[in-house]
């Protein structure tokens, strides 16, 4: 939708005009309610909240970012399935990026220093529309030295606490996504009920390639943040056949880019099961 169409749509439902940049009006309203009420909410579990406190962070509020995209195979004369796969991967990256950017903007607006325990999800709304959502708990550092930029992480509070005790800090959620297609005429013989238990060459090549490229994309994202390393939290793979002689697939890698700030002791191997009353 162009700027003029978006303006008319918002006017019809009584929502302030928004050009797609910065915080959406609904998110701005949440920030205003936060400022006026002073209510502090959190999505952290009890161990997560205690871990965040141990690391020197206080929860200040729930934050979210979302975007709805048309997501699917792009039709067009001369566009090959491999090019369609690349366009599809770009759309996925864009959806996650926008959702995380809007989550970070909302965290900045309420004076947070970081966002813990971020979850990302994609929900299909109809045949072509999908919603990307990022949810997390914004936290504020209880120290004079504050981060120069709001950090984001999928790690829960207790893991952030252990990470910082070992001399590392989370920098940003990192995502690597790859999509591709593979053609092989042998596939029509290897996938029939008469083939028996045999390797399907096209599928093996595809999953190997997209997983390797997703890891490469993940590594590039981490390097872009200037971090020293990363913790992988989850990976996914999805494939589907394109007729009898081709297969398409998409792989993704999610994690947190981390940076070293001092050479500390090794991180504890388990979370606290008992909270000592003597805080000293």
Secondary structure, 3 states (H helix, E strand, C coil): CCHHHHHHHHHHHCCCCCCCCCCCHHHHHHHHHHHHHCCCCCCCCHHHHHHHHHCCEEEEEEEEEEEEEECCCCCCCCCCHHHHHHHHHHHHHHHHHHHHHHHHHHHHHCCCCEEEEEEEEEEECCCCEEEEEEEEEEEEECCCCCCCCCEECCCCHHHHHHHHHCCEEEEEEEEEEEEEEEECCCHHHHCCCCCCCCCCHHHHHHHHHHHHHHHHHHHHHHHHHCCCEEEEEEEEEEEEECCCCEEEEEEEEEEEEEEECCCCCCCCCCCCCCCCCCCC
